[in-house]
Amino acid sequence: MFHSPFGPALSLLLGATLGSSLVACAARSAAEGAGAREATAAPAGPVTPPVGPSLAVKYAELFPIGAAVDPGSIQTHAPLLKQHFNSITLENEMKFESLEKTEGAFDFTLADSMVATAKSNGMGVRGHTLLWHRQTPAWVFSDASGAPASKQVLLARLKNHIDKVAGHFRGSIYAWDVVNEAIMDDGRYRTQDEPEEDQRSKWHGILGTSYIAEAFRFAHAADPQAKLFYNEYRNYIPVKRQAVYEMLKGLLADGVPVHGVGLQCHLNIEPSSVEGNHGQYQTVAELDKTIALYASLGLEVQVTELDLSVYVPGVKYAPEQYYTAATFTDAVEAKQAERYAAFFELFRKHASVITGVTFWGIADDNTWLSEFDSGRKDFPLLFDEQHAPKQAFERIMNF
Ligand code: XIL
């Protein structure tokens, strides 16, 4: 029988009509895990299949549809979540600083309750993220005197963190973002010497590039069933795409357990026309090449953090030019919908390698893009501030 990570009722629902990609993916997991133990993300409760239009049902034969949630939205946006999504990612609650704020003091309370909500609704959970240069407490990188931690100490801390976290959630997570954002836009490894402070990686500073392979090995040992992903943004930039490819190829050649690549896909309403801006390359054609290149390594691809900002990269906006509910007109909404439709056409074309598409939020009243210090409001998701479907929703449902 089809063995989905998404709970019994949804398994039946999906299994009845399931096509190539999920079945193949499920068969792979079943074979790998045969005789070992229960499938990852064992079901916990009943699921009522949604009545009426549902994104997750519409895409059931292609790939799961996910949303990033926070402790508030998992409740306030529950009707939309249950209707349209069959996977969640916790927006911040599984990051290093959320789970191990001080050394050895793990707190899983909040993440556990969110995972339980997902399970009781038959949803799968993506784990995000075991290693990142951001949202990691300072203690991780220093010794008792405040000097940089030694290689041995940092590696032991990384191992312990991954053992405990991936071990704790074993059986509940179908895919982990193991390493997040290790490559810069120009294709270099991210180092501790980047000009902007919030871009620096102390993982690299102390361990060099070896931390990447180590993290994947630790994660696989802690949860052999979970699919392990390398997650990255702006993968449409040719030089960055190539650097990520070379890195992954090397990891695979060394036998490192990496199973997929996450494309964050924080997109914009149009590509940039500014020479040298990353957004110049933000086109369907470039992303097409990216997906094909990673797939050529035999890796799965997941879109992990999709949203589509109404602002154009490289353009400086004065506060009076910020969009408001009044200036986010039907025409702007239609343009955004057109671009969403084009990218979804691409995702469907690659459904044999794309094993998930997750939005970074649910509705426009709760998006990280409206939470920057500038106060600039954005409208990047499929549902509006009142939770009504936008034109983009209609466009991607219509195929
Ligand atoms: C963001 C969250 O959405 C914010 O709430 C938080 O303040 C910062 O992190 N790439 C990632 C995500 O991999 O973890 C980030 O999430 C968005 C960019």
Boltz pocket constraint, residues with backbone or C-beta under 6 A from the ligand:
constraints:
  - pocket:
      binder: B
      contacts: [[A, 91], [A, 92], [A, 180], [A, 264], [A, 305], [A, 368]]
      max_distance: 6.0
